[in-house]
């Protein structure tokens, strides 16, 4: 499989509009409050009858300081005691959810996200993993994909060793940018030494995969300054890199209002940074997985993509398409069977529901047959950059050309622009179209016309 990208400035400018990131289809905007804890229990029972492995996601929302660019669901506090009652409730939720899933179902994938998971003390992290093992069937042979997001500023000498002992074997480090002026502008002061020492510790302790997060489009960034950050990151040789586009949406995210808009790089500078990043990373041997993600050719994501086995879920790209995803903690989103489920978003409501032995379900959605069909189409395109019509027709008993006549007509313009090629057999996205894969997927999104553009970030 060709995993290259081509940077076409004219195409990018023409198609640079807002759209979903498609960590799910339908997107999380389709979840509604008419979906109850009873509905969730029904889907779990149905899922148990089908069987199969599980994936667990834990949302640990606390942060010591706020990063002005952040759009995550977080609670900023200096008081470490605030984590204790939340952890108590989270452990109770683990017990409740664990009792509903068949104990024979093995947890192939586990992820702690946030917030800052290492905001918890060592003792609290041990407790959380112990309780999880007591109620879910975790692997003991290190063959699972157990990952954690780490802020290097929230670590001490023993943190990485402890995480490895707890069973984590994949680690993702938030960096964003090493430039001191940029760090000051976004309120994230983080030294190179601190970051790279955590990366070195992860390797020494036997973590199988290392990822570094960067963001382009932050205030005061230039091609030159970001290139210097990239120099240092490439010297460290992480297995994966996530290079995200900063989406400035202060109307939605209050902390972003502390960023001076006059300091933001112009659209032309942002595109120049992106072009530089793509060129530098491919020259260094990384392949473009899609949607801001790069990986070494021998990384599991790159191999899964070449073998047609890559998948995408609420945490991003994954190799575990066979897993039901169980969300735990406030705001977390899961996918069980043919439903998406989101937990309540605030601590008070979460505490009340847990206290009354109720699953903390806030919203959800049942997928109908059209949702599942379009999800399969979008997943194939966003993961593999190609789509075989016959495979979809066989899976869903449809005539693709008839069912998607309007969509295929809309793709004609994209074909004329060089984003993709259409044939009687299927769709193949070009090297130039891969950076604009969200635009291509949007053609198949039947909900999109009902949404306001400002609900989404720009595709580039």
Secondary structure, 3 states (H helix, E strand, C coil): CCCCCCCCHHHHHHHCCECCCCCCCCCHHHCECCCCHHHHHHHHHHHHHHCCCEEEEEEECEECCCCCCCCCCCEECCCCCHHHHHHHHHHHHHHHHHHHCCCCCEEEEEEEEECCHHHCCHHHHHHHHHHHHHHCEECCCCCCEEEEEECHHHCCCCHHHHHHHHCCCEEEEEEECCCHHHHHHHCCCCCHHHHHHHHHHHHHCCCCEEEEEEEECCCCCCHHHHHHHHHHHHHHCCCEEEEEECCCCCCCCHHHHHCCHHHCCCHHHHHHHHHHHHHHHHHCCEEEEECCEEEECCCHHHHHHHCCCCEEECCEEECCCCCEEEEECCCCEEEECCEEEEECCCHHHHHHHHHCCCCCEEEEEECCHHHHHHHHHHHHHHHHCEEEHHHHHHHHCCCHHHHCHHHHHHHHHHHHCCCEEECCCEEEECCCCHHHHHHHHHCCCCCHHHCCHHHCCECC
